[in-house]
Amino acid sequence: MKAEERVRLMIVDDHPIYRCGLRAILDLEGDVETVAEASSGAEALAKAAELLPDVILMDVKMRGMDGPETTRQIKAAHPSVQIIGLSGYDDEECVFEMVKAGAIGYLLKDSAPEQLLQAIRQAANGGSQLDPLIARRVLEEFAQLATSHNLKKIDPYDGLSSRELEVLRSIATGHSNKEVASHLCISERTVENHVRNIYQKLHIRDRSQAILYAVRKGLIEVSESPRG
């Protein structure tokens, strides 16, 4: 393969041993060229601007600026750069945060090298790939929410009080419990109680699911969701 056809790759991870090991594996491929490494979000922003890689492998959980925020800033400045989230975490919230930030794929760090290479090549051509385990869990999550929605059409807001709806709107647009408390002039402990009641009533577990619910019910617009 000609040099100009290589996928120009940048690896972003705050663990140097993992970065070096990953680069050693990928550099064995003739069609992938690692043009840079970065150990932090700030360093990734600078090198992305300087080198404009085709694809970035982005660690999701980093000290300081995390993967979703770094991804959001890079995609805002350089839309053509494709980013794949890479993490040891398979929970839905991490996936949703990276996808909302603009990532085109999401793989676990224990993925086989062949799977990682396939994802890199697909991303360079605008294709998307999720780890099979993650894809299945995300689909199950949406199916569960859809089923819950179909079973609860009579009550448009599933028994939430007016105050709980206010709290839900606030957390779904990205506000912390402390910010919600300040805005509604109530204690942070009261907000925590409202959030717990909301989760119980809606049968959800985290804020990503709360965002999905709020968008689906028309409580907020997609553009109002965090980094939406």
Backbone torsions as a table, in degrees:
resi	resn	phi	psi	omega
1	MET	NA	137.1	-179.2
2	LYS	-68.5	149.5	-177.4
3	ALA	-57.1	-38.1	-176.1
4	GLU	-70.3	-12.7	179.3
5	GLU	-93.9	-3.1	-179.8
6	ARG	-67.9	148.2	172.7
7	VAL	-80.5	120.8	-179.8
8	ARG	-86.5	116.6	-168.9
9	LEU	-115.7	143.6	169.4
10	MET	-123.3	137.6	179.7
11	ILE	-109.0	124.0	-179.6
12	VAL	-117.5	114.5	-179.9
13	ASP	-162.1	140.8	-177.3
14	ASP	-89.2	9.0	175.1
15	HIS	-111.1	107.4	-174.4
16	PRO	-61.2	-36.0	-179.5
17	ILE	-65.3	-41.7	178.9
18	TYR	-65.1	-42.9	178.8
19	ARG	-58.6	-47.3	-177.5
20	CYS	-63.7	-42.4	179.8
21	GLY	-64.9	-41.9	179.5
22	LEU	-65.3	-43.3	179.4
23	ARG	-63.0	-39.6	-179.6
24	ALA	-60.7	-38.2	179.3
25	ILE	-70.6	-47.2	-174.5
26	LEU	-70.6	-31.0	-179.1
27	ASP	-69.6	-11.4	176.0
28	LEU	-75.7	-14.9	-178.6
29	GLU	-88.1	136.6	-177.5
30	GLY	-74.7	-17.7	-175.4
31	ASP	-106.0	7.4	178.2
32	VAL	-126.1	127.3	179.6
33	GLU	-122.9	116.1	177.6
34	THR	-79.1	108.1	-175.7
35	VAL	-91.9	-14.8	-178.5
36	ALA	-165.3	157.0	170.0
37	GLU	-126.5	151.8	176.3
38	ALA	-141.5	142.1	-177.5
39	SER	-104.1	-0.5	-179.0
40	SER	-153.1	166.1	177.7
41	GLY	-63.0	-41.9	-179.4
42	ALA	-63.3	-42.4	178.7
43	GLU	-66.2	-37.0	178.5
44	ALA	-63.8	-40.6	178.6
45	LEU	-61.1	-44.2	-178.1
46	ALA	-66.4	-44.9	-177.3
47	LYS	-73.0	-31.8	176.2
48	ALA	-64.2	-41.0	179.0
49	ALA	-66.9	-36.2	-177.3
50	GLU	-76.7	-41.2	-169.5
51	LEU	-107.2	-20.0	-177.5
52	LEU	44.9	65.5	178.2
53	PRO	-65.8	159.5	176.6
54	ASP	-72.7	-42.6	-175.3
55	VAL	-135.8	143.0	174.5
56	ILE	-122.2	129.6	168.5
57	LEU	-90.2	116.0	-170.1
58	MET	-113.4	117.3	173.1
59	ASP	-63.3	133.5	-176.7
60	VAL	-78.9	-45.6	-176.8
61	LYS	-102.6	99.1	177.5
62	MET	-124.0	151.2	174.1
63	ARG	-67.7	146.5	-177.8
64	GLY	77.5	-129.3	178.2
65	MET	-70.3	119.2	-174.9
66	ASP	-83.0	178.7	-176.7
67	GLY	-60.2	-48.2	179.8
68	PRO	-58.9	-43.7	-179.0
69	GLU	-68.3	-41.4	177.0
70	THR	-62.0	-42.9	177.9
71	THR	-60.7	-46.2	-179.1
72	ARG	-58.5	-44.0	-177.7
73	GLN	-70.0	-39.5	179.3
74	ILE	-66.3	-44.0	-179.4
75	LYS	-66.0	-34.1	178.2
76	ALA	-66.4	-38.1	-178.2
77	ALA	-86.5	-32.2	-174.8
78	HIS	-137.2	77.8	-174.2
79	PRO	-58.6	-26.3	-176.5
80	SER	-75.7	-16.9	179.8
81	VAL	-75.4	124.8	179.8
82	GLN	-95.3	138.2	-173.8
83	ILE	-124.8	133.1	176.9
84	ILE	-114.0	122.3	175.3
85	GLY	-71.7	138.1	-178.3
86	LEU	-133.9	119.4	-172.0
87	SER	-151.8	159.2	172.3
88	GLY	-88.7	-0.4	-176.6
89	TYR	-105.5	132.9	-178.7
90	ASP	-112.3	18.5	-179.4
91	ASP	-78.7	152.2	-173.5
92	GLU	-62.8	-33.7	-176.2
93	GLU	-62.1	-41.5	178.0
94	CYS	-62.0	-42.1	180.0
95	VAL	-62.7	-49.8	-177.8
96	PHE	-60.7	-40.8	-179.2
97	GLU	-63.3	-42.5	179.8
98	MET	-68.6	-41.7	180.0
99	VAL	-65.4	-43.1	177.7
100	LYS	-62.3	-32.1	-179.8
101	ALA	-74.7	-17.5	177.2
102	GLY	121.1	5.5	178.7
103	ALA	-66.9	144.0	-178.9
104	ILE	-95.3	-12.3	179.8
105	GLY	-157.9	170.4	-178.5
106	TYR	-153.3	120.8	179.8
107	LEU	-128.6	155.2	175.1
108	LEU	-85.0	152.2	-176.4
109	LYS	-68.4	-17.3	177.1
110	ASP	-93.7	14.9	176.7
111	SER	-63.5	150.2	177.5
112	ALA	-66.5	147.0	179.0
113	PRO	-54.2	-37.0	-179.9
114	GLU	-63.9	-37.9	179.2
115	GLN	-68.3	-40.2	178.8
116	LEU	-64.7	-44.0	178.8
117	LEU	-63.0	-40.9	178.1
118	GLN	-61.7	-41.6	179.3
119	ALA	-64.3	-39.8	179.1
120	ILE	-63.1	-46.7	180.0
121	ARG	-64.0	-41.3	178.7
122	GLN	-64.9	-42.9	-179.7
123	ALA	-61.5	-39.7	179.3
124	ALA	-61.2	-26.2	178.7
125	ASN	-101.5	13.2	177.4
126	GLY	85.4	9.8	-179.9
127	GLY	-91.1	158.5	-176.3
128	SER	-117.8	147.4	176.6
129	GLN	-147.5	130.6	172.9
130	LEU	-111.1	146.0	172.6
131	ASP	-54.8	135.8	-176.2
132	PRO	-53.2	-41.2	178.8
133	LEU	-61.9	-44.0	-179.4
134	ILE	-66.8	-44.6	-179.7
135	ALA	-57.4	-43.2	-179.7
136	ARG	-64.3	-42.8	-179.0
137	ARG	-67.4	-37.7	178.5
138	VAL	-65.7	-43.5	178.2
139	LEU	-63.1	-40.2	177.7
140	GLU	-63.9	-36.9	179.8
141	GLU	-63.9	-46.6	178.7
142	PHE	-65.3	-38.5	179.3
143	ALA	-63.8	-40.5	178.9
144	GLN	-64.8	-43.3	178.7
145	LEU	-64.7	-40.2	179.5
146	ALA	-64.8	-41.6	178.8
147	THR	-64.2	-43.7	178.1
148	SER	-59.9	-39.8	179.8
149	HIS	-64.5	-43.2	-178.3
150	ASN	-67.6	-30.2	-179.0
151	LEU	-82.3	-9.5	-173.8
152	LYS	-127.5	45.7	-177.4
153	LYS	-77.1	-22.2	-174.8
154	ILE	-66.0	-48.0	178.8
155	ASP	-96.1	110.7	-174.4
156	PRO	-61.3	-25.1	-178.4
157	TYR	-123.4	23.0	169.6
158	ASP	54.0	39.9	173.5
159	GLY	80.3	9.0	178.8
160	LEU	-72.2	138.8	175.2
161	SER	-74.5	168.3	-180.0
162	SER	-62.4	-36.8	178.6
163	ARG	-69.0	-40.2	178.0
164	GLU	-64.1	-35.0	176.4
165	LEU	-65.2	-39.5	177.2
166	GLU	-62.2	-44.9	179.5
167	VAL	-64.4	-42.8	179.9
168	LEU	-60.4	-46.6	178.5
169	ARG	-57.5	-41.7	-176.4
170	SER	-68.1	-47.0	-178.8
171	ILE	-70.8	-29.1	-179.8
172	ALA	-72.1	-21.0	176.7
173	THR	-96.5	12.9	169.7
174	GLY	98.7	6.7	-178.2
175	HIS	-82.4	142.7	177.5
176	SER	-76.0	165.9	177.0
177	ASN	-58.0	-39.0	179.6
178	LYS	-64.0	-41.6	179.0
179	GLU	-67.2	-39.0	178.0
180	VAL	-63.2	-43.6	179.7
181	ALA	-59.7	-43.7	179.9
182	SER	-65.2	-43.1	-177.9
183	HIS	-66.3	-38.4	-176.2
184	LEU	-95.1	-0.8	179.1
185	CYS	59.3	45.3	175.4
186	ILE	-131.2	169.5	-178.5
187	SER	-76.8	156.9	177.5
188	GLU	-63.8	-34.5	177.3
189	ARG	-62.3	-39.8	178.1
190	THR	-64.0	-39.9	177.3
191	VAL	-61.5	-44.4	179.1
192	GLU	-59.2	-39.5	177.9
193	ASN	-65.0	-41.6	178.6
194	HIS	-63.2	-44.0	-179.6
195	VAL	-61.7	-43.5	178.9
196	ARG	-61.3	-42.6	178.5
197	ASN	-65.4	-38.4	178.5
198	ILE	-62.1	-46.5	-179.3
199	TYR	-61.5	-40.9	-179.6
200	GLN	-66.5	-44.7	-178.1
201	LYS	-66.7	-36.4	-176.2
202	LEU	-93.2	-5.1	-178.9
203	HIS	57.9	45.9	177.8
204	ILE	-121.4	167.5	-172.5
205	ARG	-118.2	-22.1	-172.7
206	ASP	-152.8	-179.2	-174.0
207	ARG	-73.3	-28.8	177.1
208	SER	-61.7	-41.9	177.4
209	GLN	-68.6	-34.1	176.9
210	ALA	-63.8	-39.0	177.9
211	ILE	-64.0	-45.4	179.0
212	LEU	-59.6	-43.6	179.4
213	TYR	-62.2	-47.6	-176.9
214	ALA	-62.5	-38.8	178.0
215	VAL	-67.8	-45.2	-177.4
216	ARG	-63.3	-35.8	-179.3
217	LYS	-83.7	-4.6	-179.9
218	GLY	79.0	15.7	178.9
219	LEU	-72.9	-30.9	175.7
220	ILE	-138.5	160.6	173.8
221	GLU	-86.4	157.4	178.1
222	VAL	-56.7	-38.1	-177.8
223	SER	-67.6	-17.1	179.6
224	GLU	-86.1	-14.9	-178.3
225	SER	-68.2	155.7	-177.6
226	PRO	-53.8	124.5	-179.4
227	ARG	56.9	25.5	-177.4
228	GLY	-80.9	NA	NA
